[in-house]
Amino acid sequence: MTNDQQHLQATTVTIVGGGPGGYEAALVARRLGADVTLVERRGLGGSAVLTDVVPSKTLIATSDWMTIAERATELGISLAPEGEEAEPGNLRARVDLGRVNARVRELALAQSTDIRTRLEREGVRLVTGTGRLVSASRVEVTSDDGTVTPYDADVVLVAVGATPRELPDAKPDGRRIFTWTQLYELTELPTHLVVVGSGVTGAEFAGAYNALGVPVTLVSSRDRVLPGEDADAANLIEEVFRDRGMTVMSRSRAESARVVGSGDDEHVEVTLADGRVVEGSHVLMAVGSIPSTAGLGLEEIGVKLSGSGHVEVDRVSRTSVRGVYAAGDVTGVLPLASVAAQQGRIAMSHALGDAVVPIRLRTVAANIFTTPEIATVGYSETALQERGSKYAVTMLPLARNARAKMLGMRHGFVKLFHHPDAGVVLGGVVVAPRASELIFPITLAVQHRLTVDDVAEAFTVYPSLSGSIAEVARMGHRRTLD
């Protein structure tokens, strides 16, 4: 055994938080020979698995089938009993929300169990409780019965995530007023859902419940839905929302939500800043999130927090205190499970002396699970403009794609940003069903600095949706003259 191997095996790591940042870090640390303790108070997988990513995307998968059913008559399929004619928008498909949400919870629990099994198999010590840092090398864990147990460590990783932000006058009750973590207990569809907040979470849930047949009012304080996304993509999604009967209230800020009435007349009133009142049977408050740093003891040991309460980290996940790292939503870097996992892996590689490449946010692919989906990678057009970069844009509507026509797809596009002279792909946007799968070739192009000609020269299947990516790349070709 080498001295390096002895050093790594002697290294102890304590991880606070069992989400993607935490459990992926634990796996890397074990592979590098460290003694690893992972502290989690709710369940392995964290909010990403139990109350956020896995549950919401499972619900959206059900709503996707309802959207597909809307196209049935166009494709020559009748969902009406024999002798009756099915009309678009009046099909016989019905949703049993109780069964849908039971499946959501079952899948989330199964995924959490799979993560626990793998961590145990890899030799990670799992501790249930709430962790608090009392120094850079000690974490105290309080169990449900109040017992406090200290764990000393050479390296500490904080990966506790974030929690839904609440408005003072719109406190969630889990019955009529919800955060996105509470919706999965519903057994019946709302008769009218008001969604406050038009960011990613609000747009995804608004679109999903609308597809399930629920009348939805989306209250947005901004000029459009998804204000932080590509303008063409956001405008298309808003157009689709309105076409499907959703009420979108732009430039409307919600100030309060309260339950009024009783019995069959019980409902929710959402009061806007201008005095208007929006009524619904239920309301989802999707007004952002806050880092779960309260009570962790971070500031007491010198860990620097931002004004928003996020833990400040560098590109290898180090905090301002030696030996203390942080990963995931608690850092405010990018609220994506993939980024959290990468931050956790990088943190352990750096802490344990392995080769490490600092995180590169420019190559992060992201997806919004509306219908159609919005997938992005690389520089956005706004970022390119702010940087003063030279760039060209090529764009093609999905409706021109032969496979899209066959599948009855009408909404969507592929857009590439590339250097006008060198042709290097700088970024891309795909708006389409399963855009999360279609973005990968563009991600490879951005990651490896491929040119539009490199992308265009690769063979694609005909007919295929990915053929539009190659076509958009061909549109960016510049003729070279001798």
N, C-alpha and C positions, 0 to 999 in steps of 0.2 A: 504494500500500500504506500503510495507516495505521500509526501507532506501535504500537498494540495488536497488530496483526497481526505486525509485526516482532518484538515481544517474545515472542509465543507461538511463532513459528517458531524463535526462538533458544533456547527452553527445551528442555533435555534431561531425559529421564525414563529411569530405569533401574528395571526391575521384576524382582524376584527371586521366581520361582515362576510356572508356566504353567498353573495351574488356573483355574477360573471367575473368581476375584478378579483374577488376573493378566492373563489374555488379554482379559477385558472391559475392564479398565482401559487396556490397550494400545490397544484400538480407539478408546476415547473420547479418549485423549491424541493419537492420530494425527488424528482428526477436528478437534481443536482446534489442530492445527498443530505439535505438539511432535515433537522427534526422539526416538524411542523404541527402547530396547534391552530385550529380554525374555530373562532368563536362566532356563533350565530344565534340570535334570540328567537327567530320565527320559523325558519325552515331553509334547507339548502336550496340555492338558486336565487334567494332574495326576491325582491319585488319583480325582477325581470321574469322569473319563472312563476311566482305565486300570484301576483296581482297586476302585472303590467304586460310585458311583451307576449309571453305564451298565452295567457287568457284572452287578451284583446285580439290577437291574431287568429286564435281559434274561433272566436265569435265572428270575426270578419270573414273567415273561411266559409262559415254558414251563410253570411249575407251575400258572399260572392255567388253561391249557388242560386240564390234568389234572383240576383242580377242576370245570371245566365238563363234562368227560366223566363225572364222577361223577353228574351230573344227567341223563345221556342217557336212561336207562331211564324216568325220571319224565316226560320229554318225549316218550316214545314212540319213542325211537331205540335200536336194538340194535347193540352193538359186537361181538357174538359171531357166529361163523360160522352160516350158515343151518342151522336145525334144532336149534341149541343156544340155551339161554336165558341171557341176561346178567343177573347179579345185581349190584345196587349194591355197590360196594366190591370186586367181583371181575370187573372189566371187562378186555377184551383189550388195552387201550392199554398200551404199554411205553415206557420211557425209555432212550435211548442217551446216557448222560451224556458220553461222549467227543465225540459230535457236538454235543450241547448246549453244552459248554464251548468247543469249537472255534468255534461260532457266536458265543458270548459274546466271545471274544478277537478274532475278525474284526470284529465290530461296534465294539468299543472302539477297535481300531486304525484303522478307517475314520473314526470320529468324530475321533480325534486328527489324522489326516491332513487332514481337512476344516478343522479349526481352523488347522493350520499353513498350509494353502493360503490361507486368508482373511487371516491375519496378514501373510504375505509379499505378498499382493496389495495390502494397505493400506500397505505400506512399513515394517513393523516389523522391526527388526534382531533376528534370533533367534540366541542364543548357547547352545551346549550346555556345561554345566558346573555347578559348585557355587559359588554366590555367598556372599560374606562382606562385611559392611559394615566398613570400616576407618575411616570417618568418615561424617558426615551427607551428604556429597557425593561419596563414592567407594565403589565396590563392586569387590572383587577376585574374579575368576572363575577357578577352578581346573578345567582340562579333565581328561579321562581320562588324558592322558599326563603330567599333573603341571604343565603350563605354566600360569603365573599371568598373567592379563591384567587391568589396571585399567580401570575405566569411570567417568569423572567424570559427575556429574549434578547438575542443579539440584533435582530431586525424586527421591526413592527410595520405592518401594512394596514392602513385604514381604508376600508372599502364598504362604507355603511350606506351609500346611496343617498337618495333624496325622498321626500314625502310631499304629497299634494299640498299646494298652498291653499289656505282658506281665507275667505273674506270675513271680516268681523261680523257683518250683518247677514251672512249666508252660511251659517254653520251646518255642515252635513249631519243628517240624522240617520242615514242608512236606510231610510224608508221612503221619503219623498225627495229629499235633497241629498245628492250623492257626490262623492269623488269618484274617479275612475277605478279605484280599488274596491268599491262597494257594489258595483252594478251586478256582480255575478250571483247575488243572492235573490235577484228578481225571479219570480216564477211566472209572471204574466207580462205581456207586452204593455208598455205605457200606452195610454190613449192619446197622449200628446207630450212629446219630450222636448224640453227647452235645454239647449246646450249653450252654456256661457263660456266663450273662449273659442277662437277660430284658429289656434295654432295646430300643431300636428295631432295632439290627442283629441282636441275638440272636433277637428275635421274628420278624423278616422271614425270616432263614435257616431257623429252626426250622420255620416254616410252609411255606416253599418246599420243603424236603427232605421234609417229611411228605407234602405233596401229590404229590411225585414217587414216593411209595411206600416211603420209607425210615422204619423205626422210629426215633423221635426221643425223647430224654429231654432236657427243658429244665430246667437247674439255675438257680434264681432265689434270690438272697439276700434278696429282698423278699417282702412278703405276697402280691403278685400280679405278673403280667407287666405290662410297660409301666407301671411305678409313677409315672412323671411325666406320664401322660396322663389324660384325662377318665376318671373312675372307671367310669361306665357303659360306655364304649367298651372299656376294658381288661378289665373283667369279661366282656363279651361275647366278646372275642377269646379269653380263656382258656377260656371255655365251649366255643367252637368247637374250639379245640386239643384239649381233652379228648375231645369228641365224635368227633373224627377219629382217636382212638387215641394221641395224644401223651401221654407221661408228663410232668407238670409237677410239679417238686419245689420247693415254696415254702419260704421261710425256710431255705434250704440254701446255705451258703457254701462254694465250692470253694477248697481250699488248694493242691492240687498235681495234676499230671497226668503220667503216665509210661507209656512203652511197655513192655509185658511180653510174655514168650513169644517164639516164633520160628516162622518158616514159616507154616503154616496156622493155628497157634494164636496168632499175634501179635495183640495187641489193646492197648487203652488202658485204664488204670485212673485214675479221677478220685477223689481222696480229699477228703471233705468235712470241715469243721471239727469235726463231732461224731464223726468216726471212720468213718462209713459210706463204702463204696466203690461207685462207679458204673462199670460196665464198658461199653465200646462198641468198635466197630471203629475209629472216628475221633472226634476231639473238636474242636470249634470254640471257641476262646477269644474271646468277645465281651464284654470287660470294660472297654470304654471306650477312649479315645484320649488321647494327650499331644501338645501343640504341638511342631512341629518347629523349635524355636528353638535347639537346641544347636549350637554352632559358628558361629552367624551373626554374632557380634560385637556383638549388640544392647546388652547391658549395658555393654560396654566403651565404647560411644559415648554412654551415658546414657539409652538407651530403657528406660522403666519397664516391668517385667514384674509380673504378679500372682503370688500365692503358688503358683498352679498352673503357672506358667511361660508363661501367655498374655501377648501384647502388649496393653497397656492402650491403648485408643483412645477418642476422643470420637465424637459422632454424625456427624462428617464424616470419620472414619477417621484423624484426626491422632494421632500418638504424642506422647510428652513431649518429643521433639526436633524442632525446627523443620525442615521440609522432608522429614521421614521419616513416611510413612504406612504403614498395615497393613490388610489385608483378609482375610476368610475364617476358616477354622477356627483359624488361629494366634492370632486375637483372642479366641476363646471366646465371641463374641457369640451366635450361633446356628449350629449345625453344619449349615447348609443351603447347597447350591450357589447357590440364588437369592439368599440373603443375601450370600454371598461376592461374587457378581457385582455386586450393588447397592453394596456397600461399595467395591469397586474403581472403579466408575463415579463414585460420589460423590467419592472421593478425588481423582480426576483433574480433575473439574469444579471442585472447590474449589482445588486446587493451581494450576490454570491460569486461574483467574479467571472461570470461567463461572458462570451462575446455578446454584444448588444447593439442594436441599431435604434437610435432615438426615434420616437414616434413621429410620423410624417402625416399630418392631418390633410395635406393636399391630396393624398391617395386614398382617403377614406370614402368608401361608397355608403350612401344612405338611402333609405326608402321610406316613403309614406304610403301606408296601406289603405288609401282611399280606392275607389273604383271609378276610373282606372287608377293604378298606382303611379307614383312619381318617384323615380330613382335618379340620383345625381352622384357625380364623382368629379373630383378635381376642382378647378377654379370655377366659380359662378360668374355670370356676366357682370353682376354688381361688383364682385371682387376684382375682376379684370379692369373695370372702369376706375375703381378707387385706386388701383395700383398704377394707372396710366399705361397699362400694357397694350402693345399692339396685338389685335386679335381679329379673326374673321369668324363668321357664323354661317353654318350650313344647316338647313332644317327641312324635314320632309314629313308631311302628315301621314299618319298610320293608315288612313282610309285608302291611300293609293296602293297599299301592299296587298298582293293577291291572297295571301293566307288570311289577312285581316278580313278581307271581303268574305272569304269562305266561312269564317267564324262569326260573322255578323258584327264585327268590331268597327265602330264609327269614330270613336274619340281617341285621340292620342297623337303623339309625334315623336320623332327622334331629332335631337339637336346636338351638334358638335361645336365646340369652340377650339380653334386651332390658330397657330401662328401664321400670318398671311404670307410670309416668305419661306420660313423653314418647314412649314407644314406640320410641326409637332402638335399632337393633340393635347390641349390644355385642360379640357373638361368636357362634360357631356350631361345631357338630360334625356331621360326616356320617360314618356308618359304612355302607359299601355297596361293592359292586363298582364300580370306577371313581369312587370318592369324590373322587379327585384332580381329576376333571373337574367333578363336581357342586358342589364348594365355591366355584367362581368367582362365582356370583351373590351368595353370602353375603359373599365378599370385597369385591365392589363395594358392598354395603350397609354394611359396616364402614368401608370407605375413604371413602365419601361421606356417612356418617352418615344413612343412610336409616332410615325407621321400618318397623315390621312392616307397617303399612298400605301403604307404598310398595311393599314386596315383594309383598304379597298382591294388589295391584291390577294387577300385571303379568301378561299372558297367558302361560300355559304350554301346551304341547302335551298333548293327551289321546289315549292314555295315555302317560305319561313318568315317569321317576324324578324329574325335576326338579319335577313336580307336587307332590311331597311337601314341597318347600321352601315353595312358596306356601301349601300347606295348613297347615303349622306356623306360618307368619306370620299366617294368618287366625285361628289359635287365640289369638294374642296381642293381638287387637284389643280395645280398651277402648271401650265405648259412651260417647259424649259427650252430656251432658245440658245443655239450655239453662239 
